[in-house]
Amino acid sequence: MPNKPQIRIPATYMRGGTSKGVFFRLQDLPEPCQSPGEARDKLLLRVIGSPDPYQKQIDGMGGATSSTSKTVILAEPTQPDHDVDYLFGQVSIDKPFVDWSGNCGNLTAAVGAFAINSGFVAKDRIPENGTCTVRIWQANIKKTIVAHIPITNGEVQETGDFELDGVTFPAAEVQVEFMDPADGEGSMFPTGNLVDDLEVPGVGTLKATMINAGIPTIFVNAEDIGYKGTELQDDINSDPAALARFETIRAHGAVKMGLIQNIEEAANRQHTPKVALVAKPSDYVSSSGKSIGAEDVDVLVRALSMGKLHHAMMGTAAVAIATASAVPGTLVNLAAGGGDRTHVTFGHPSGTLRVGAEAKEVGGQWTATKAIMSRSARVLMEGWVRVPGDTLI
C-alpha cells in the first residue's frame, strides 16, 4: 500500500512575547480537525513534532521547550462585542498530549496582529495610523483580553524600539489588558486563604499562595525549599531531583486548588497549574549577562512551565504575579514589601518585567478587575505547514 502524500495547511509561525507558536484559522484546518477531539490533537502533535522521545521535536515546528511547543486556533467570535475567539493548545514534547486547560499570555500579544491580518477585525475598526483595539475572547478560560495593536499605513506595525527581556531584538510595543483575569470559575483564591500550609510528601509543609488569575499558580517562598530566587535555568533544570520535587509540589497544589481529584491526574494536566518561587529583591546576573540590582525590582520570581524552569516569564504567570502582589498578605505581596500596590516590577531569569493589576475585596472575597502588561510580537513565517497524509487516520 503506497504511503499517502503530505497535506498542506495554511499557517503562520509567530513570536508573541517570549514564546513562539503555530497559528491557524479554524476554517483552514481539515474538516475533521475543525471540532475539538482526537483528530485535532493528532494534527497539532504532528505539526509540532510530538511525541518525541528524544525531546528535540526535529520533525516538526516545535523548539523542544515549553515556550516553543505551542499552537493557536483563531475563529469567528462566539461572544458579542468581540472580534475573535482565541483557543490555545500547549503541546507536550514527549507525550501524545495537547493541554487545553489554560491560556498563553505571551502568544496573546500575537493574537491581535494575526486577527487583523486574517480578516477577523472589521476594516472600519482599523485606523490608517494609530492603534487598533482588538477584543479577544479567550476560549480556554472564557475571559476577555484586549490587545492594542500599533497600525502604520493601514497595516500592523511590527518593528520598533520596544525591548523585552528574554527577546533578543526590539520590536513594536503591544499593550495587553487581561480583563477580570481570575481564571476559571469560583474564587480567585480557591482555598479561601491568601496563604495555606501545603503538605507535600518528601518535601514538607510549605507556605503557599494559590491563586487563579491569568493562570492557576502556586507561589512558594524560595528559601523554604533551599533557593535564593536568583537562579537561572541550568541551576534547576540540570537537577532531575529538583524537577521531581517541583512536580510533586505542583501535583499536590493542584489537588488542594480543586483542579484535579488526585495527584495521578497531574500528568495529564501539564500546562496548569504553574509553580513559582518568590524571594525578596537581590542582586543577580541575568541569563544574557545583564546585571540586575536589588533596587531594580520589587520582588524576584522564578516559574516552572511544563516541568522546567522558564527562561523568562509566562505572560499568564505575570498576570498571577501582578494580581497576587496587589493583595496584601500573599507571599508575593510580602516578598515585595507588603502594603497596597497597583503594579509590580519583578526579576526573572532573563531580566525584569513591570506589570500592573487592580484588585479589590468585596464581601470578604478578593477579585481582580484588570491586569496590564506590554509585550511585542511579529510574524516569523507564513504560508503552509505540511504533515503526512496518514496523520488523521
C-alpha positions in Angstrom: 0.0 0.0 0.0 1.6 3.3 -1.1 2.2 6.0 1.5 -0.2 8.9 1.5 1.4 12.2 0.3 1.7 15.1 2.7 -1.2 17.5 3.1 -0.6 21.2 3.5 -2.5 23.6 5.8 -2.4 27.4 5.8 -0.5 28.5 8.9 1.6 31.4 10.3 4.6 31.0 12.6 4.7 33.9 15.1 6.6 35.1 18.1 4.5 36.6 20.9 6.3 37.9 23.9 8.9 35.3 24.9 7.0 32.4 23.2 6.6 31.1 19.6 3.8 29.1 18.1 2.0 28.0 15.0 -1.2 30.0 14.3 -4.2 28.7 12.4 -7.6 30.0 11.3 -10.2 27.4 12.3 -11.7 27.4 8.8 -8.3 26.4 7.3 -8.0 23.2 9.3 -9.0 19.9 7.7 -12.7 19.4 8.4 -12.2 16.6 11.0 -10.0 19.0 12.9 -12.4 21.9 13.0 -14.0 20.4 16.1 -12.3 19.5 19.4 -11.2 15.9 19.6 -8.7 13.3 18.7 -8.3 14.3 15.1 -7.4 17.9 16.1 -5.0 16.8 18.7 -3.2 14.3 16.4 -2.8 17.1 13.8 -1.3 19.6 16.2 1.0 17.0 17.7 2.3 16.1 14.2 2.7 19.8 13.3 4.8 20.5 16.3 6.7 17.2 16.1 5.4 15.3 19.2 5.5 13.0 20.9 9.3 12.9 20.6 11.2 10.6 23.0 14.4 12.4 22.0 12.7 15.7 23.2 14.1 17.7 20.3 11.0 18.0 18.0 13.3 17.7 15.0 10.5 16.5 12.7 8.1 19.4 13.5 7.8 23.1 14.1 8.4 22.9 17.9 11.5 24.1 19.6 11.7 21.5 22.3 10.8 23.9 25.1 7.5 24.8 26.8 7.9 28.3 25.2 8.0 27.0 21.7 5.7 23.9 21.7 2.5 25.9 21.2 -0.4 26.2 18.9 -3.2 28.8 18.4 -6.5 28.5 16.6 -8.5 31.6 15.8 -12.1 31.6 14.9 -15.1 33.9 14.4 -16.2 35.4 17.7 -18.8 33.5 19.7 -19.4 36.4 22.1 -21.0 39.8 21.3 -18.7 42.8 21.1 -15.6 40.7 20.4 -13.6 40.4 17.2 -12.2 36.9 17.5 -12.1 33.6 19.5 -8.6 32.6 20.6 -8.0 28.9 21.6 -4.6 27.9 22.8 -3.1 24.4 22.8 0.1 23.6 24.8 1.7 20.6 23.1 3.6 18.1 25.2 7.1 17.5 24.0 7.5 13.8 24.8 3.9 12.6 25.3 0.9 12.4 22.9 -1.0 15.1 24.7 -2.3 18.6 24.0 -3.3 20.5 27.1 -6.3 22.8 26.6 -6.6 23.8 30.3 -5.2 27.3 30.1 -4.1 30.4 28.2 -0.8 31.6 26.9 -0.3 35.2 27.8 2.8 35.7 25.7 1.2 34.5 22.5 -1.8 36.7 23.3 0.3 39.6 22.1 0.4 38.0 18.7 -3.3 37.1 18.5 -4.3 40.7 17.8 -2.0 41.1 14.9 -3.0 37.7 13.5 -6.7 38.6 13.9 -6.1 41.8 11.9 -4.1 40.1 9.2 -6.5 37.2 8.9 -9.6 39.4 8.4 -11.3 38.8 11.7 -11.3 42.6 12.6 -13.7 44.8 10.6 -11.8 47.1 8.3 -13.7 50.1 9.6 -12.2 49.5 13.0 -8.6 49.5 11.7 -7.2 53.1 11.6 -4.9 54.2 8.8 -2.4 55.2 11.5 -2.7 54.8 15.3 -3.8 51.9 17.4 -6.3 49.2 16.7 -8.1 47.7 19.7 -8.7 44.0 19.2 -11.3 42.4 21.5 -10.3 38.8 22.1 -12.4 36.1 23.6 -10.0 33.6 25.3 -11.9 30.4 24.7 -9.8 28.2 27.1 -10.6 30.2 30.2 -13.7 32.2 28.9 -12.3 35.6 29.6 -11.9 38.9 27.6 -8.5 40.2 26.6 -7.9 43.5 24.9 -4.9 43.9 22.7 -3.8 47.4 21.5 -2.0 46.8 18.1 0.0 49.7 16.5 -1.0 50.4 12.9 1.0 52.3 10.2 -0.4 53.0 6.8 -3.3 50.6 7.5 -1.1 47.7 8.3 0.1 46.1 11.6 3.4 47.8 12.7 5.7 45.0 13.9 9.1 46.8 14.0 10.0 49.3 16.7 12.3 50.1 19.6 10.5 48.4 22.5 12.8 46.0 24.3 11.5 43.0 26.2 13.9 41.0 28.4 14.0 37.4 27.1 13.7 38.6 23.5 16.9 39.5 21.6 15.7 42.1 19.2 13.4 45.1 19.7 10.0 45.4 18.1 6.8 47.4 18.3 5.1 47.6 21.7 1.8 45.8 22.2 -0.2 46.6 25.3 -2.4 43.7 26.5 -5.2 44.1 29.0 -6.5 41.0 30.8 -10.0 41.8 31.9 -11.4 40.1 35.0 -8.3 37.8 34.9 -9.4 35.4 37.6 -9.0 32.1 35.8 -12.0 29.8 35.6 -15.0 29.6 37.9 -15.1 30.2 41.6 -12.9 32.2 44.0 -9.7 33.8 42.9 -8.2 32.1 45.9 -9.8 28.7 45.6 -8.9 27.5 49.1 -10.3 30.7 50.6 -7.0 31.6 52.1 -4.3 34.1 51.0 -1.6 31.7 52.4 -2.0 28.0 53.0 0.0 25.2 54.6 0.6 22.9 51.7 1.7 19.4 52.8 4.0 17.8 50.2 5.2 14.3 50.9 9.0 14.1 50.7 9.3 17.9 50.8 7.5 19.1 53.9 4.8 21.6 54.8 5.2 24.7 52.7 3.6 28.1 53.0 1.9 28.6 49.6 -0.3 31.2 47.9 -2.6 29.5 45.4 -4.3 31.9 43.0 -6.5 31.7 39.9 -5.5 34.8 38.0 -4.1 34.7 34.5 -3.4 31.1 35.1 -3.7 28.9 38.2 -0.4 29.4 40.0 1.2 28.1 43.2 3.6 30.5 44.8 6.1 29.3 47.5 8.9 31.0 49.2 12.2 30.2 47.5 14.1 30.0 50.8 11.7 27.4 52.2 13.0 24.8 49.6 16.6 25.9 49.6 16.7 28.5 46.8 17.5 32.2 46.6 15.2 33.3 43.9 18.2 34.4 41.7 18.5 31.0 40.0 18.9 30.7 36.2 17.6 27.8 34.1 20.6 25.4 34.5 20.5 25.8 38.2 17.3 23.9 38.4 16.7 22.2 35.0 20.0 20.3 35.3 18.8 18.7 38.6 16.4 15.9 38.0 15.7 15.5 41.7 14.7 19.2 42.0 12.4 18.9 39.0 10.8 15.9 40.5 10.2 17.8 43.8 8.6 20.7 41.9 6.3 18.3 40.1 5.3 16.8 43.4 4.6 20.3 44.8 2.6 21.1 41.6 0.5 17.9 41.8 -0.4 18.3 45.5 -1.1 22.0 45.0 -3.4 21.2 42.1 -5.4 18.8 44.3 -5.6 21.5 47.0 -6.8 24.0 44.4 -9.5 21.7 43.3 -8.1 21.5 39.7 -7.8 17.7 39.9 -9.2 14.9 42.1 -5.9 13.1 42.8 -2.2 13.6 42.1 -2.2 11.0 39.4 -4.3 13.3 37.2 -1.5 15.9 37.2 0.4 14.0 34.5 -2.4 14.8 32.0 -2.6 18.4 33.1 0.9 19.6 32.4 0.1 23.2 31.5 -1.7 24.1 34.7 -1.1 24.9 37.5 2.2 26.6 37.4 4.7 26.6 40.3 6.7 29.8 41.1 9.3 30.7 43.7 9.3 34.2 45.2 12.0 36.0 47.1 12.9 39.5 48.3 15.0 41.6 45.9 18.6 40.7 45.5 21.4 41.4 43.0 21.9 38.8 40.3 23.1 38.5 36.7 20.5 37.5 34.1 21.0 34.8 31.5 22.1 37.4 29.0 24.8 38.7 31.3 22.9 41.8 32.3 23.3 42.9 35.9 20.0 43.2 37.8 20.3 45.2 41.0 18.1 44.7 44.1 16.9 48.3 43.6 15.7 47.5 40.1 12.9 45.2 41.2 10.2 44.8 43.8 10.4 41.0 44.0 12.2 38.0 42.5 10.1 35.3 40.8 11.1 32.1 39.1 8.4 30.0 37.5 8.3 26.5 36.0 6.3 25.6 32.9 5.8 22.1 31.6 8.2 20.7 34.1 11.1 23.0 33.5 12.2 26.5 34.8 11.1 29.1 32.3 13.7 31.1 30.6 11.9 34.3 31.3 8.2 34.5 32.5 5.0 33.2 31.1 2.6 36.1 30.3 -0.2 34.5 32.2 2.0 33.8 35.2 3.0 37.5 35.1 -0.7 38.3 35.5 -0.8 36.0 38.5 2.3 37.7 39.9 0.8 41.2 39.5 -2.6 40.2 40.9 -1.1 38.4 43.9 1.2 41.4 44.6 -1.9 43.7 44.7 -3.5 41.7 47.5 -1.9 42.4 50.9 -0.8 39.3 52.7 0.0 37.0 49.9 3.5 35.6 49.6 4.2 37.7 46.5 3.0 40.8 48.3 5.0 40.1 51.4 8.2 39.4 49.4 7.6 42.7 47.6 7.5 44.6 50.9 3.8 44.3 51.7 1.1 47.0 51.6 -1.1 48.2 48.8 0.2 48.4 45.2 -1.2 48.7 41.7 1.9 47.5 39.8 5.0 45.4 40.4 8.4 45.0 38.8 9.8 41.5 39.2 13.1 39.9 38.3 13.1 36.7 36.3 15.9 34.7 34.7 16.2 36.9 31.6 15.7 40.3 33.3 12.8 42.3 34.6 9.2 43.0 33.8 6.7 45.5 35.0 3.0 44.5 35.3 0.0 46.4 36.6 -3.0 45.0 38.3 -6.1 46.1 40.1 -7.7 44.0 42.8 -10.3 44.7 45.4 -12.1 43.0 48.3 -15.8 42.7 48.1 -17.8 40.9 50.7 -14.7 39.2 52.1 -13.7 37.9 48.6 -10.8 39.3 46.6 -11.4 39.8 42.9 -9.2 41.2 40.1 -10.6 43.7 37.7 -7.7 44.1 35.3 -4.1 43.3 34.6 -1.9 45.1 32.1 1.4 44.4 30.5 3.4 45.4 27.4 4.8 42.7 25.1 5.8 42.6 21.4 5.1 40.2 18.6 5.9 39.6 14.9 5.3 37.2 12.1 8.3 34.9 11.6 7.0 32.9 8.6 3.7 32.4 6.8 2.4 30.0 4.2 1.6 26.3 4.7 2.7 23.7 7.2 2.8 20.1 6.0 2.0 16.9 7.7 2.0 13.3 6.4 -1.4 12.4 5.0 -1.9 9.5 7.4 -1.8 11.8 10.4 -5.6 11.9 10.7 -6.2 8.2 10.3 
